[in-house]
């Protein structure tokens, strides 16, 4: 650079600087001097022409005086710091205090004779968690995780025991059903089928609901998982139907139609599960335990015929009763069929995504029906359908990850299953069963009264269970034994307790596999869900033991 000479008046660098087409043609990023304006240099003509020239629409550089005055604070006052709002509580402290209080009182109470200390501690944590599930001081998944945390902190459960239910089938089947339902909605297939149903049955909300109820009951003997049947097929269909009729909790219209439809579809899924051995995965367990206890093999036909009259009666009565107890705001829709036909015309022929979704669901349902013959479980079948939707792009994995309802349900349902399972392993459930046997056996009741009392106690003890199979495995044999010891006909007692093992799922949001999807949709508040579940349980017990008992007399079972 020593050979370069410049004249300030007329700089000419072309003779001494190499030509650089890059600089001449593609200006680089502009340099800005925030605290002062750049001084004019001998290179001004060059810089203005090439490197540092700012666009006309760029913001002006701050004046030196302005910068100085702002930094010194003489002409502008400094912005005051934001006020610290303090703790923003994420929980309802009053409700949380009630949950903790219930658990603490149970924890310090004297342990009844015959119960181990660890069983009593787990019962305290379990009841505290159940109160939290009911009162919801936090989202359900958070409440359940806190329950598991308390169990581990107190060394009541190990980590492996606390999270053991996350390796079981039902919680994952429910979560995958949520994801498949996302494809059902996103592809437009759910909307199309909903409009087709509305076009045929859509003049009244009651008619629409009956169409769903009897379609589910028709498929129930072929699909031995109520979680798969409800969560994978009828829940997404019911949701699409409600949204097509303008009922969506997202915009505050859940009671227009959806609250009634979701409650009815859930309640009747418990009824259809009780009608056939193959309608519920836990029913064959009851059959096997009955054979071991009374040496009588209950056939598929015997179970189905015994449940036919009380089952059909309840399938007819339940939508009507809920229509009175929990009525929809939208009852009559005389123009709905015509509107649905117009919407179907607007949708046009099936799209590619709809065809893919239909194929995926058909394969999944086929595997749910026939897969057990080849050793394929329900979760594997659901993963096949989900994989088709993911590979073809109908559903994105990110959408599955963002499905908060699926993950929340998976968390709280698995946590409750784990705690309920270990209540049985720690001896609390056998202790409770033996106390009931002693009390009922010592009352000297007729066999009809004894069977009724045993059935009622067995039914409402389901509040302690998050699985029908766990309940049957823990209490079925003991209660069947006391009923037969009191003189009840063995086959009648075995059928009554076996079929009630499905109906009792109506009580809670966690007692049967069909509950989490319908409840998780957000149409029905938990208080309404529990209240209606209890009221309907009174109807179910009356019909199944009253009308069903008379029907069994006609069949010659007693």
N, C-alpha and C positions, 0 to 999 in steps of 0.2 A: 504493500500500500504506500511505500515511500515515494514511488514515482508518480502518484496522483497529485494534480494541482487543481485548485478550484478558484474561480473568481466569483465573489459573492454576488456581483451584479448580474452575471449571466452564467449560471452553472451549466456545464455540459459534460455529462458523464459517459456519453455514448462511446467516446474514443478510448476510455480507460477501463470502464466496467464491462464485464462480460454480459452479453444479452441473456436474459433469463425469461424465456417465454412463460414459465409458471407464474412468476411475479407479475408479468405484464397482463396475463389473461385471467388468472384466478386469484383474486385478493384473498389474503389470509385473514384470520380473525382480527377485529379491530382492538387496539389497545386503548383503554380509558384511564384517565388520570382523575381520580375522584376528588383530590384535594386542591387542584389548581388548574387553570387553563394552560395548555402547552405553549411554550414560548416559540416564536417563529425563528426558525434556524435557516442556515444557508441551503438546507435540503427541502425547504418548504415546497417549492414547485414539484419536486419528485414525490414527496410524501402525500401532497394533496392529490396528485395524479394517480397514486398507486396504493400504498400500504395503509395509510392512516385516515384516509378520507371517510368521514361518516356519512351515512345516508341522510337525506334531507328530513326524513320522518323519524330519526332517532332522537331520543330525549336529550335536551341540552345538558351540558356539564354544569354542575353547581358552581355558583360564583364563589370566589375566595371569601368574600365578606360573609356570605351566608353560611359557609362551612364553619368559619371561625365563630360566628355568633351562636350557631347551634351547639358547637362543642363547648363553648364557654358558658352557655346558659343565660346570656345577658338579654336575649330578645325572645326566647321561647322556653317555656317551663317544661321540665322533664315529665314523661308519661309516668303516672303513678303505678306501682306494681299491682298486679291482680291480687285481690283479696283471697286468701286461702279458704275454700268453702268447708274445710274439715272433712270428716269421714262421711262418705256417701254410702250409706248402708245398703248392701245388696240383698239383705234378708229382712223379713218382718220379724223384728226382735221379740215381739209379744208371742207370736206363734212359735218361734224357735225356743223361747223360754218354756212354753208348755211342753214341747217335745222333750227337751232336756229334763224338765221336772218329772215327767212320767217315768222316764228311764231311771233317774236318780232315786225316786221313791221305791221303785221295784228293786233296784240294786241293793239298797240298805235294808229292805224288808227281810224278815226271817225266812230262811229257805225251808219250804215244806219238807216233811220227812219223805224220803224216797227219791228226791231229786238231787242230783249232783250240783255242786256250786257253779261249775262252768255252764251247765244247762240253764241254771237260773240267771246267770249273767247274760247269756246269749238271749234268753227270753226278754230280759230288760231292754237290751239293745234293739231287738226285733220289734217289740211293742213301741218303743220310742220312734223307730223308723216308720212304722205303720202310721203312727199319729202324724208324723211329718209328711207322709204320702197323702194323708187326708187333708191336713191343714195347709200344706204347701207354703212354708215360710221361704223356701227356695224352690227352684225347678226340681222336678222329681229325681232326675239323674243326680243332681247335687246332693239331695237329701240321702239317696241311697249310698253314694260314695262316702258321705260323712258317717253313715251307719257302719259301713265296712271299715272305715278308719278307726272308729271307736272300738270295734271288735278286735282289731289288730293292736291298737294302743294298750288295751287292757289285757292283751295276750289270751283273749277268749278264743280267737281263731288265728291260725297261721295265715300267711299270705296265700299259700296254696289253697287252703280251705276257703278263704274269703273270695277268691276269684275262680273257684272251681267251676261254677255254673257258666262262666264265659266259654267253657269248652263243651257245653251241652248243646243240643240240637235246636230247641225251641227259640231261644233268644235270637240266634242267628237267622233262623228261618223267618222270623218276624221282620228283622232288619232288611233281609234280602227282598222280602215281599214289598217293603216300602220302596226299594229301588226299582223293582219291576213295575210297581204301580206308577212310578215317575215316568217310565217309558210309555205306559198305557195312556197317561194323560198327555204327555208331550207329543206323541205321534198323532194324536187326534182320534185314535181308535176308540178310546173311552167315550169321548164326546159323541161319536157316530153311533155307538151301541146305545148310549143313553137316549139319543134322539129317536132311535128305532123303538125303544121301549115306550117312550112318551107317546109316539105316534099311535101305538096300539092301546096302551092302558092309561094314557095321560090325562083323562078328563077329571080325575080326582087324585089327591095325594095318597089316599088309602089304596086305590087301585094300583098305583105305581109300587107301593110298598109290598102289597100282596104278591105282585109279580116277582119281586126280588126274593121274598120269603120262600115261596114254593119252588123257585128255581134252585135256591141253595139246598133246600130239603131234598130235592130230586137228585142232586149230585152227591149228597152226603154219604150214601153207602159206598160210593166208588172212590172217594178221596179220604183216606184214613187219618188225615191230619186236619183238625179244625183250624189251626193257625195257617196252614197253606190254603185251605178252602176259603177262609174269610179274608185273610190278608192278601193273598195272591190273586183272587178272582173277584169276590163280591164287594170287598171294601173299595177297591179302585172304581168299580162300576157304580156303587152307591154314591161315591164322592162325585164322580162325573155327572151323575144324574142330578144331584143336588145343585151343582154349579150350573148345569144347563138350565135349571129352573130358577136361577138367581139367588141361591142360598149359599153363602160363603162366610165363614167366620172372619175372614180377612177384611170384609167390609161391614161387619156387624149385622149380617142378615142370617145368622145361623139358625134362629128359631123360626124363620119363615117356612122351612121345610126340613132342613138337614138334621136338626137336633132330634126330631121325631124319627126320621128314617134311620139314622145311625143307631139310636137306642133300640129300635125295633129289630133291625138286622142283627145286632149283637145278641139280644135276648133270645131270638128264635134260633140262632146258631147253637145255643146251649140245648135247646129242645131237639133239634135235628141230630145232634151228637148223641143224645140219649136213646134215640130210636133204633139204632143199628150198631151191631158189634164193630163193624168196620168204619163207622163214622167218627171214631175218636181213638187215638193211638193207645190210650190207657184202658180201653174196654176189654181187650183180650187179657190184660193182667187180672182184671176182676174175674173173668171166666176161669182162668187158671187157678186163682186162689179159692174160688168157690168149689172147684173140683177137688182140690186138696182138703178142703174143710168138710164138705158134705158128700163127697164121692158121687157127684152128679155133673155130667158134662152138658153145659148149656149150649145148644146149637145156635147157629145164625138165625134159623127160622124161628126157634122158640123165643129168642130175644126180640126179634122183629115183630112177631105177632103180639107178644106181651106189651110192647111199646106202641103198637099201632093206634089204638083207640085214644089213650091219654095223650099221645104225641100229636095226632091230627087235631084233636080238640084244642090243645094249647096253641098249635100253629094258627088256628082260626081265631081263638080268643085274644091272644097276646097283642096283635096289631090293633084290635078294637079297644082293648083296655087301655093301652098306651095312648091311643087317639083321644081318650077321655082324660087320662091322668096327665098327659104331656102333649097337648094338642099342637099341631103345626098352625102357624098363622095363615098359610096358604092351603085351603081345603079344596076348593072347586077351581078347576082350570079347563073350562069347556073349550076354549080356543087353542089349548096347548097342542093337541094332535095336529091341527092344521099348521101351526107355527113350526112344529117339529118337522113336518114334511117339507116345508119351505127351507128349513136349515139343512136338511139332508140333500135337497136339490142344490143348495149353495155349495155344500161340501164337494159335490161331484163324485167321481169314481174314487176308489181306494188309492191313496198315495203309496209310494214305495215304503215309507216308514211304517204306515199302517199295516201293510202286508207283512213286513218283517216282524212287527210286534205280534201280529196274529199267529204267525208261524212259531215264534218263540214261546208264546203262551200255550199253544197247542201241544208243542213238544213237552213243556214243563208239566202240564196237566196230565198228559199221557204217562209221563214217568211217575207222577204222584199216584196214578191209578195202578199201573202195572209194574212200576220199578221194584217193588218189594219182591217180586218173583225172581228178580235178577240181583238182589242184594243192593239195590240203589236206594239210599235213604232220601228223605224229603229235602234236606239241605243240598245234597248233590244235584238233585233234580232242579231245584231253584237256581243253582249256580249255572247250570246248562243254559237256562233261559236268559239269565242275566248276561252271560258271556256272549250270547248271540246279539243282544242289544248293544253291548259295549263294542264288540268287534265291528258291527255295521254302523256305529256312530249314532244310533237312535238315542242312546243314553251315554253321557260322558262320565268318566270316573270322578271328575271334579264335582259334578252334580250329585253323585252319591256321597262324596265327602261333605258337601254342603247341606245334605239332608239332615238337619238337626233333629227332627222328630225320630228318625231311625236310630241315630246314635243315643239319644236320650232314652228311648224305650229299651234299647238293648242294655243300657247301663242299669236302669232301675229294676228291670225285670230279672236280669241275671243276679243282681245283688240280693233280691228277695228270695229267689230260688235257693241260693247258697245258704242263706241264714235259715230258711225253713228246712232244708235238707239236714243241716247239722243240729237243729232242734230234735229231729228224730234220732240222729246218730248219738247224741248226748243223752238220750233216754227220756226227754220230756214227753214226747208223744206217746210212747208205750206206757208211761206212768199215768197220763191223762186217760188213756183207754182203759187201763185196769181199774181206775177209780170209777169210771162210768159203769163198767161191768158190775162192780160190787154194789153200786147204788141201785141200778135198775133191777138187778137180780134179786135184791132184798126187798123190793116193794110188793111182791106178790100180785102183780098185775096179770090180767088176761093177756093172751098172746097178742091180740090185736092192739091193745093199749101199749104193751111192751115194745112191739115192733114200731108203733108210731113214735114212742118216746125215743127209742134208739135211733130211728131215722132222723128225727129232728135234731138230736144232739150231733149225730154224724154230719148232717147237712151244715149246720152253723159253725161247726169246728173248722170249716173250710176257710174262715177268716185267717187262720194261722198258716195257710198253705198257698204257695204260688204255683202249684202244679197238681193236676188231677192225679197223675201217676204217683206222685209222692204221697198224696192223701190216701189213695187206695192201698199202696204198699204198707203204709204205717198203721192204718186203722180198720181196713175192711174186714180182715179175718177176725179180729177181736170182737167187732160189733156184730158180725154174722154169727159168731159163736154164742154171744149172750142172747141174741134174738131166738135162735133155735133152742137154747137152754130154757127159755121162757115159754116154749111150746109153739112158736111160729113155724109154719111149714117151711122146710129148708129151701125149696126152690123159690117160693114167694119172697122169702127174706133175701136170698141171693140176688134175685132180679131187682127187687126194690132198691137195695143198697147200691147195686151196680149201676142202675140207670140214674139214680139220684146223684151219683158221683159226677155226672156230666151237668145235670141241672144246677148243682150248687155253684157252678162257675159264674152264675148270674150275679153273685153278690158284690164283687169287687172289680177293680180295674186290673187286677193281677192274677185272678184265680183260674183263668183258662186262656188258651192261646189266641182266641179271637178277640179278647178284651183290649189289649194294647193298641192294635191298629185303629179300631173304631173310636176308642177314647182319645188316642193321640191325634186324631183329626181336628180336635179343638171345637167341636160342635156342642159338646155337652159338658157343663161344669162338673167337677168331681162330686160336689155335694148332691146335685141332682142324680148323678150316676148311682151313688151309694143308696140314696133314698129309694129310687125306683127299683134298684136291684133287690132291696129288702122287701118292698111291697109285692113285687112279682114273685119272690120266693114263697110268700104265703099262698099265692094262687097255685104255684107249681106243686107244692106239697099237698095241698087240698085235692087237686085234680089227680095227681099221680097215685096217691095213696087211697083216695076215695073212689073216684071213677075207675082208676086202674085196678084197685082191689076188687071191685065188683066185676070188672072185665076178666080178671084172672079166675074168679069164681066160675064165670061162664065157661072159660077154657078148661076148667077142671083141675087147676093147679092147686086148689085147696078145697 
